[in-house]
Amino acid sequence: MPTDPRGLRGDAPLLDAWLRFGESPPTPFTIPGHKQRSDLVGDVVAGDVPLYAGLDTMKLSTGVLAEAEARAARLWGADYCRFSTGGATHANQAVALAVAGDGDRVVVSRTLHRSLLLGLALAGLTPVWVRPEIDRGTGLPQGVAPMTLRRALSAHPDVRAVFVGDPSYVGTVGDIAGLADAAHEHGVPLVVDAAWAAHFGFHPALPRHPLQLGADVMVTSAHKTLPAWSQAALVLARTDRVDPARLDAGIEATATTSPAGAILASTDAARALLQRDGHALLADAIAATRNARDLLRAVDGLAVLDGPALDPLKLTLLLFATGADGNLVEQDLLAAGLPIESADRDVLVAVVSLADTPDSLARLTTALAESVQRHRGAPRPVAGPAAYQVEPVASMPPRQAFFAATQTLPIERAVGRICAELVAPYPPGIPILAPGEQVTAQALAALDQARLAGVRIAYAADPTLTTLRVTRK
């Protein structure tokens, strides 16, 4: 029988519905086909309750989803909220469909995830790229400067919206308030992919979340830093500059018609937990992470990102001065049962959430320190991840390139041609090449750099990158 260990029942309508379903399970003649029987394929289907004819009736007559979304909107100070069972990927693409029209220009930060890049192709939008500031001491992004955005808007007065990703994958936080001012001076909305920031704004030691800083739309992943199921995300918006009917249309156009009720219920439960106990839980996690940072800084040569412009719950470690190979450190951590979010030769990223404890962080800290000592070598010069170094050369709108007739060429013969696919080191999934961009020697060198650092190259039709799909001449 399902349980509610923290007593959230009554504060979360979707969670209530999920618990009731488990307490009085029906004999369904609806999908899903496992019919709640765990004796067929095992407990892998346990808890899988649909929204339709599960959490609610097939006609959605009880309105539990709408009530849960309304509660989330109030918590984040939004006029509008929709839950997604397709993660921030679905949410980003829905927003791209909502804020502009086919052929329109939008300003896009090059640190954004591939989901938004493909959203441009879906919506027929043409990007005006802006680059983040790069910290020369670390090679990592700091955020797009408001002056950079103002220059882009001045050069392209027909821009319809601005898309940025903040915080970055490594936890650095930009000037969202300044970007909102710049976008609003131009009369366009600011959309922030804040996938890693569902906890922002709920403790004074954390940065404020984008809506608090003036953004018009915030996409965030409940499954990244809150205790929700994988694929749980939210779209939150203020509607002064964004049409809620267009947002609804974009979400419905790209969402599944069979949403997983367990994902929705977990989003609602995570919201209720954040609202009631978030401050205390986050305080404990922040204190434990601060202690971990202090201990890791004592490791000779190990640089630990810190400071006010950083998510306190992101542990980003730079290995250049230690000479250790982060891929070997990752292997040690995996053997110890301590997988981390990202590892390449030079940079390690560990995600902490309010579910972590001082004990779990102590285990990670000890294992990291021991592994770095074990794999020490000659110090290396600082070289930032490849994804932040390439200047894209746009030659064709993304949608046109995505649907163009293509041919596959040996990679060395693709230079100068127009790329027809998306190629990105993963994680974090920030493209080095996207549909419509010229294949440059700089881009291919960056991809080689990423591979040599031990990063997987994702999304390309040929994962070995021996060949590349380009548009036909």
N, C-alpha and C positions, 0 to 999 in steps of 0.2 A: 504494500500500500504506500502511495507517495507520502512524503513527510514535509513539514514546514518548520525546520529546526530553529529559525530565527523569528518565528511568529509574525511573518509578513502577511498572513491571510487577513483579509479585510482592508488592506492597504493597496492591493494589486488585483484588479478585476480579472485580468487574464490568468494570473497565477491561481486565483480562486477557482476559475473555471477548469483549469488543468487538474487541480487537486480533486474537485468534485467528480471529474470524469474518472479518475483513478479509484475513487472510493465507491462509485456505483457504475462500473463499466457496462455499457450496453452490449447488445449483440448486433453489431453494425452490418448493414447491407449497403455500405458505401466504401469508397476508398479511404485509406490505403489497404492494399490487398493482403497485408499480414493479419488483418482483422484482430489486432491486439494479441495474437498468439505468439508467445515467445518459445514454444516448443518446436517450431518449424526451423527457424534460422538462428535462434538463440536470443540472448538479451540485447543484441545489437538493436532491436526494434523497441526495446522497453522505453516507455515514456513518449513514443512518437504518436502524438495526438494531432489530428488535423485541426485547422481553424474551422472549416465548414463541416458541419455535422460532428463536431468534436468540442471545441471550446465554445462554439455558438451553433445555432441551428444552420441548416443549409441556406436559409434566407437571411442570416445574420440578424435575427429579430431581437436578440438581447442587447446588442450594441456594446459588448465588452471590449472589442478592439478600439472603437471610437473613444470610449471612456478612458482606456489606458493611454491612448495617444494624447488626449486632452490633459491628463495628469502630467505627462512628460513635458508637454508644451508649457504648462504653468511652472514646472520645476526649473526649466532652462530659460524662462522668460521670453518664450516665443509666441507668436500668433498662430503658428501652424506646426504640426508634427505628424510625420508618418513613420511607422516602423517598416523596416525592410528585413526580409529573410534571405536576401542576396548579398549581404554585406555592403560595405562602402562602395564596392564596385557597381552594384545596381544603383545605389543612391546617386553616385556621381554622374552616371549616364542619364538618369532620370532628370537631374537638374540641368544637364547640358541641353536636353530637349525642351526644357521649360523656360530658359531665360533669354533665348535668342532664336532666330529663324534661319532657314537654309540660306547659305551664302553670307551670313553676317560675320563680322569680325569680333573676336573676343580676346582679351589679354589673358595669357596663360603662363604661369610660372613653370619653368622647366624642371622643377623638383617634383611635379605632380606625378602620381601613380599612373600606370598604363591604362587604368580604367577610364580616366578622364580623357586620355588621348584617343581611345577608341570611341568615347562619347562624342568627341568632335566629329568623327566619321559618321556616326549614327545621325547626328543632328545637322550635318552639313555645314559646320562652323569652320571658319578660317582663323587659326591662331596667330596672334602677335606675341612672340615669345619674349619673356623677361627672365633674366637670370638672377639668382640670389647672390648676395655678397658672400665671398669665401674668406674664411679665416686663414690667413697665411701660415699661422702657427700650427694649424691642425689639418688644413686642406678640406675642412668640412663646411657645409653651408650655414649661414646665419639668418637667412630670410631675405626676401625682396625688399629693397629700400623704397620708401614712399617716393623719393625723387626719381628713382628708376621708373616707377609706375607713372608718375606725372609726365615724364618724357615720352613714354609709350603712348599715353592718351593724347598728348599734344600732337604727336606725329600721326595718329590715326583717330581723328575726331569721330569717325563713324562706329567706334567700338561700342558694343551693346552690354558687355558684362566683363567682370574681372574674376579670374579663378586663381587662387593660390592654395598651396598646401602648408599648413602650419598647425602644430609643430612639425619639424622635419623628422625623418625616420630616425635620426641619431639623437633627437630630443631637443635640438636648438629651437628657440622661439623668436619669431620676428615681431615687427612693429605693426600689429593688426590694426590698432587704432589709427595710426598714420596712413595705412593703406585704405582704410574705410573712408577717412577724410578725403583722400585723393580721388577715390572712385566716386564719392558722392558730389564732390565739386564738379565732376564731369557728368553727373546725372545718371550714373549706372550703378547696378548692385555689385557688392563684393560677396563672392562665394568662397567659403573656406572649407577645404577638405581637411577637417580636424579629426581624421580617423583615429589618431593616437591620443586624443584629448578628451575622452568622455568624462574623465575625473577632474578636468580643469574647472576652477571656479567654486569648488566645494571644500576648500580649506585655504586659510590665508597664506600658507606657505607655497601654494600653487599659483601659477598664472591664472588670470581671468580667462573665461572661455570666449570664443570669437563674438558671440551675440552680445555679451557684456561690453565688448570693445567696439561695437558699431557695425559688425558684419551683418549682411542681410540674410545669408543662408549659411548654415553650418551642417556639414555631413560628419557624423561621428560613428565609430564602431563600438557598440556595447560589449562586444566579445574581446576587445583588445586589452582594455584596462579595467573593465567591470566584470563581474562574475556571470556573464551570459553565455549562451550556446554560441559555438562558431556560426558565423554568417549573420549574427544579430547586429543591426545598425539602425540609425535614425537619421531622418532629414528634419531639421528644425529651421524655421524661417520667420522673419518679420516681413510683413506683406506690404510695406509702404512702396517698395520698388519691385516687388516680385508678385506676380499674379498667382494666387493659390489654386485657381482652376487649372492653370497651365502646369503647375507642379503636380497636381493630381493626375492630369493627363499623362505627364511624363512618367510618373511612377507606375500607373496602370499599364502603360504601353510596354514597359520593360520588366514588370514583375511576373512571377509565376502565378498561375490561377489556382494553384494548390499549395498555399502557404503552410509551412510547418508550424503547427500551433505551439509545439514545445519551444521553438526559437522565439516566437512572439511572447509566450508566457515568461521565458527567461529574461527577455528585455524588460518586461513590466516588473518582474521581481527585482532585477538589478536596479531599476529606477527607484523602487520603493526602499530598497536597502540604502542606496545612496542618499535618498531624502532623509531617512530616519537616522542611520548610523554612519553615514559617510564621513562626517568630520572626524569622529573618533577612530574609525578604521584607517582613514588616510593618515591621520596623525601618527599612528603606530608604524605604518608602512614608510612614511617619510623619515621618521626617526631612525628606523632600521637601515634604510638606504643611505642616510647620512653617515651612519656608523660604518657601513660597508665602504663608502667612498674614503673615509678617513684611513681605514685599514689598508685599502688598496694603494692609496697614495704613498704609503710607507714602502712599497715595493720599488726598489731602485730602478729608475728609468721609466716606470709605468705611468703614463699620463692619463688622468681621469677627468673627463669633462665635468665642469662645475660652474656655478655662478647664477646670477639672477635671470639670465636669458636662457634657462635650461629647465626642462621638465625634471623635477626632483626625483621622479620615479623611473628615470631612464639611466642605466649604467652604461656609459660609452667609454671604452678603454682604447688608448692608442699605444701600439707596441713598438713603434719605430725605434725608440732609444734603447729598448731592451734587446733588440735583435731577435726576439722570439717570433716564430711563425704562428700566427693565429689559427691556422688550420690544424696544426699539431695540438695547440691548446684546446681547440674544440674537440678533437678526438679524445683527449683526456677527460674532458667534461662529460662527453657522451658515455664513456666507460664508467664514470662515476654516477650516471643517472641524472646529470644536470645539464640538459640541452639548453642552449641559449638562442636568442632570436636570430642573430647574424654573426658570422665569423668569416673573415678573410685573412690574408697574411698580416695586415696592418691594423685592422679595426675589429673590436668585439663589441656587440651590443646585447645587453641583457635587459629584459622588460620586467619591471616590478609592478605588482598591482596590490590592491587592498586585500587580496587573498593570501599574500605572502606573510611570513612570520620572521621574527629575528633568527629563529633556528634555520629556516631555509636559506636566508641570506648569509648566515654565518658559514653554512656548508659551502655555498657558492664562493664566498670570499676566500676561504681556506684553499679550496681546490684551484681557484684561479691563481692565487699567489704561488702555490707549489708548482703548478704547471709552467708558469712564466719562468720561474727559477730553473726548472728542469730543461727548458728549451732555449735558454739564453744564447745569443750569438752576437755577431758584430752589428753595431747600430746602423740603421738605414736612414737616408734622408726622408723628410716628410713628403709624402705624395698622396694627395687626396683621392678618394674613390673616383673611378673613371666617369661615372654618370654625371658628376658635377663640373666636368672640364670641357665638354664638347659644346661648341657654338653651332646650333642647327642651321642649316641652309634650306629654307622653305622654297620649293620649286613648283608645287602643285597643291591645291586644297586636299586635306586628308581624305575626304569622302571620294573625290575623283580618283585619287591614287588607289584607294582601297578596292574600288570596283573596276579599275582599269585592266585592260588586257596585259598580261605579264609574261615574262620569260625568266628562266633560272640561269644565272651565269656563275662561272667560277668567281670566287670572292675578289680575286685580284683584277678581274675584268669589270667589276661592278662600279669601280670608282668613277665618279662623274655622272652616273645614271641616277634615276629617281627611284628611291626605295618604295616597294609595294607592301612591305610588312613591318611589323613592330619588333624591335630587337632590344632587349634590356637585360642588364645584369640583375639577378634576383637572388636574395632580396637586395634592395627594396622594390625593384620593378620600375625604376625610373628609366625611360627609354634613352638609348644613345642614338638609335635610328627609329623614325616613325614614318608611316605612309605619307608620301608627298615630299620627303626630304631628300636632298642630294646626298648620295653616298660619297663621303669625303675620306681622304687619307687620315685625317684627324680622328674621325669616328671609328675607323677600323683599328687604328692604333690604340684607342681607348678600350675597344673590345678586347684586343690582345692583352692590354694591361690588366683588365678585369680577370681574364682567364688565368693569367700568370699568377694573380693574387689568390686564386682558388675560388673565384666566384662562378656560379653556374650562369650561363647565358641562356635566357629563356625566351619563349614565344616564337622564335624563328622557325620557319618550316624545316630548315636543316640545322639541328642543334649543334652540329660540329662546326658550323659556319664555313664549311668548305665551299658552299654555294650560297647565293642570296637571290631572292625574288625581286625583280625590278620591273618597272613599267616598260612596255614595248615602245620603241621610238616611233 
